[in-house]
């Protein structure tokens, strides 16, 4: 059965396209009213009589202006329905930002809440969001920022209880600004953790850090992983901001590794890096902590172990390598030979016993054969014992080729001389905008 659905869809699409062009270019979409009169007569090329008022006007001279750029941007006018859809999308985004901000505020994550409130305000320009941003700054004890955003809110707020609360908030923040002083802490490198007065209360923030403190003495701790922590008591003065510029000193957390090995020419890897071939001549400096040691040589067992390096100490690693396949030495050959001779001797003793059994006990032949029997047993037993011992010795000994053996194995290692700790001092610093204090050191 023939379907009109595709044809109807094409007609609707064409109609909407024509309507958009009608809205964007109304003059171009309408034909001139006297379009039929614009056609020149058949003899339009003939020259008209001079002074004839009924003669058609000569065609206008061609316009010398350049043609319009076809690539120039065209202003598109959205339909009311499209504008409504765009407004609904922006509103949904703003509602999502505000919802996240309120959750952050409830969780006490005021910095994240401020960022989400700000994103929502960029879309809606709602003054209520300014009020929320100001309250978030108040929770962070950022009194000046709180006042700034509350004043922006009051510029457009209508009279009411909320406006009264905003005015009271400004008064409280102004009082805190008058009573408390600004403390600014910066560190190199940044992102150091800041504790103030009571470490049990947790981290107050990260550098660069700003807060307000009451005048008097305060204890400040600044910590950063891999750097020595700083603890300092400061004196905050009335009506005078305090600034701290801190140069964090890297922790001299260095120990030493020495890898010993039973064989020479083995490759040493530390934390996956090729260090060189054994024997190593001196300990190598490494950071305190766990490190992976691998010692490897073709034809020998592989050593793979994790070791802990202590600060300022030498950690010795015994890379014990032996042959993966047994290679017999002279011990095995001598041992097997001794075993064969011992068995032959023992067999001779058995044969002597058999012949002696045919003789009389008091005869000379019996005594001689009995002596051979005892000698065969003794010599055979001794040779078997010696041969077996040599074989076991060869099997259990260090399976290391003599020309591969490390002559420096298990020799004492000299401790490296540690560098003297570098001084870390505190120095007063004159900084713009108030008193200052700096901590630094050379390393």
C-alpha positions, 0 to 999 in steps of 0.5 A: 500500500502506498504511504504518504508519510515520507511525502508529508514529512518533506512538505512540512520540512520545506514549509518550515524552511520557507518560513525561516527564510520569510522571517530572516529575509522578508524583503527577499522572500516577497516578489515585487508588486509590479513584477510583470511590469518590470519586463522590458518591451519587445523593442526596448532596445530602440532609442526613445524619442527625445522629449517624449514623456511617455518613453520608458526610462533608460535602465540605471547604470550598473552599481559599481559596489562589490557584491555581498560576501556569500560567506558573511555571517547571517543573522538567524532569528529564532522562533519563539518556540526555539527561544522557550526551549533554549530558556528551559535548557539554561534553567535546567542547568542553573537548577542543577548547579544550584542543587549541587551547591546546596549539597556542598553547603550542607556538607560543609564544603563551602568552596565547592558550594561557592563555585556552583552558586557562581555558575548558576548565577552566571546563567540566571543573574538571580540576586538570591544566589549572591546571598548564598555566595555571601553566606558561604564566604561567611562560613569560610570566615572570608569577611571581606568577600562576604561583605562584597557579595551581600552589598551586591545583593542589597543593591537589588533586594526588595524590603523584607526579612531576607534583606534585614538578615543581609544587613545584619550579616554585613554588620557582623562581618564588618565587626569581625574585620575590625576585630580580626586581622588577615593572615596570608600564608604562601609557600614554595611549592604551594598546596601545603597543608595548614594547621592553626593553633590546634592540630586535632581540629584538622587541616584549615586549608592549603597554601596559598591560604587566607584567614582571619585571626584575633590579635595575639599569639598563634601557632601555625603548622605547614606540612607538605609531603616530601618536605620538612614541616614548619612549626612557627609561633606568630604574633598578630597585631591589631589593625595590621595584616600578617603575611607568611612566605615559606620556602619549604625544604625537601626532606633529606630522606636518603639511604644507600643500597649495595647489591652484592652477588655470588657471580660477576657479570650479572645485571643489576636492576633497581626499581626497573632501572639498569644499574650496571654489572656486578661487582658493584664498587660502592653503595648507591644513594636511594630514597628511604623506603621500599625498592625492588632489586633484581639480579640476573645472568644467563644460565643462573637463577634469578634474584628478585626481592623487595628491600627497605632502605633506611635513612642514612644507612647502607642496606646490603642485598645478597644476590645469591645466584647459582647455576640453573643446570647441574654441571659436574666437577672432578668430585663427581667423576672421582666419586663414581670411580671410587664407588665402582672400585669399592663395589669391586673390592666388596665383590672380591671379599664375597668371592673370597668368602665363597672359596674359604667356605670350601676349606677347613677352618684350621687350614692355611688356605682358609685363613688366607681367604678369610683375610682377603674377604675382610680386606675386600669388605674394608676397602670396598666399604671405604671406597664406596663411602668416599665416592658417595661423599664426593658425589653428594658434595658436588651436588650440594656445593655452590653451583658456580663456575670458577671463572664466573665466581665474584672475587669480591663477594662478601667483602666489607663495604665502606659507609659513605660520608653523609652530607651535613644537614643544611641550616634552616632558619627564620628571617624577618621579612618586610612585606607590603601591606603589613608585618611578615615572616619568612622561613627558608633554607639552602639545599 
